[in-house]
């Protein structure tokens, strides 16, 4: 891997980490959602600075090219992110249903009192 590519990957990873930490600091992103993004930023920095690790991972998963390994882990990251959001959406749907039921009961009680 060319030194320029290593520098670019490391800068991108560090930039991602800075953006995520700043979003958490400004409370635009909750800590519970930042974990996957921070892990991705660290992985980009580590793999960018240590090309041998990427080659080792490529051999470990049996891929032919290092780019295939990057796509594999990119797809894994997107799937993990989708699962995290699906769990949160399911929890929120349950909360909305419960709140709607409570509101309906309160409105019925208020009408009975009138």
C-alpha positions in Angstrom: 0.0 0.0 0.0 1.4 3.4 -1.0 2.2 5.8 1.8 -0.3 8.3 0.4 -3.1 5.8 0.7 -2.1 5.0 4.3 -2.1 8.7 5.2 -5.5 9.2 3.5 -7.0 6.2 5.2 -5.7 7.3 8.6 -6.9 10.8 8.1 -10.3 9.6 7.1 -10.5 7.3 10.1 -9.3 10.1 12.5 -11.8 12.5 10.8 -14.6 10.1 11.4 -13.7 9.7 15.0 -13.5 13.5 15.5 -16.9 14.0 13.9 -18.5 11.2 16.0 -17.1 12.4 19.2 -18.2 16.0 18.4 -21.7 14.8 17.6 -21.8 13.0 20.9 -20.4 16.0 22.8 -23.1 18.3 21.2 -25.8 15.7 22.0 -26.7 15.2 18.4 -25.8 11.5 18.6 -26.4 9.3 21.6 -23.5 7.3 23.0 -25.4 4.1 22.5 -25.4 4.7 18.7 -21.9 6.0 18.5 -20.2 2.7 19.5 -20.4 1.1 16.0 -19.2 4.3 14.4 -16.3 4.7 16.8 -15.4 1.0 16.1 -15.5 1.7 12.4 -13.3 4.8 12.7 -10.7 2.8 14.8 -10.8 0.0 12.3 -10.2 2.4 9.4 -7.2 3.9 11.2 -5.7 0.5 12.2 -6.2 -1.1 8.8 -5.0 2.1 7.0 -1.8 2.2 9.0 -1.2 -1.6 9.1 -1.7 -3.0 5.6 -0.4 -6.4 6.8 -3.5 -6.8 9.0 -5.7 -6.3 6.0 -3.7 -9.0 4.1 -4.0 -11.3 7.1 -7.7 -10.8 7.3 -8.0 -11.4 3.6 -6.3 -14.8 4.1 -8.4 -15.5 7.2 -11.7 -15.2 5.4 -10.4 -16.7 2.2 -10.9 -13.8 -0.1 -8.9 -13.3 -3.2 -8.4 -9.6 -3.0 -8.0 -7.1 -0.1 -10.8 -5.0 -1.7 -13.1 -8.0 -1.3 -12.3 -8.1 2.4 -13.1 -4.4 2.8 -16.4 -4.9 1.0 -17.1 -7.9 3.3 -16.6 -5.9 6.5 -18.4 -2.9 5.0 -21.4 -5.1 4.4 -21.1 -6.6 7.9 -21.0 -3.0 9.3 -24.2 -2.0 7.5 -25.9 -5.1 8.6 -24.9 -4.5 12.2 -26.1 -0.9 12.0 -29.4 -2.0 10.5 -29.9 -4.6 13.3 -29.2 -1.9 15.9 -31.7 0.4 14.4 -34.3 -2.3 13.9 -34.1 -3.2 17.6 -34.5 0.5 18.5 -37.5 0.9 16.1 -39.2 -2.1 17.6 -38.8 -0.8 21.1 -40.1 2.6 20.0 -43.1 1.1 18.3 -44.0 -0.8 21.5 -43.7 2.5 23.5 -45.9 4.4 21.0 -48.6 1.6 21.2 -48.5 1.7 25.0 -48.8 5.5 25.0 -51.7 5.5 22.6 -53.5 2.9 24.7 -52.9 5.0 27.9 -54.1 8.1 26.1 -57.3 6.4 24.9 -58.0 5.2 28.5 -57.4 8.7 29.9 -59.7 10.2 27.3 -62.4 7.6 28.0 -62.1 8.3 31.7 -62.4 12.1 31.1 -65.5 11.6 29.0 -67.1 9.5 31.7 -66.4 12.1 34.3 -68.2 14.8 32.2 
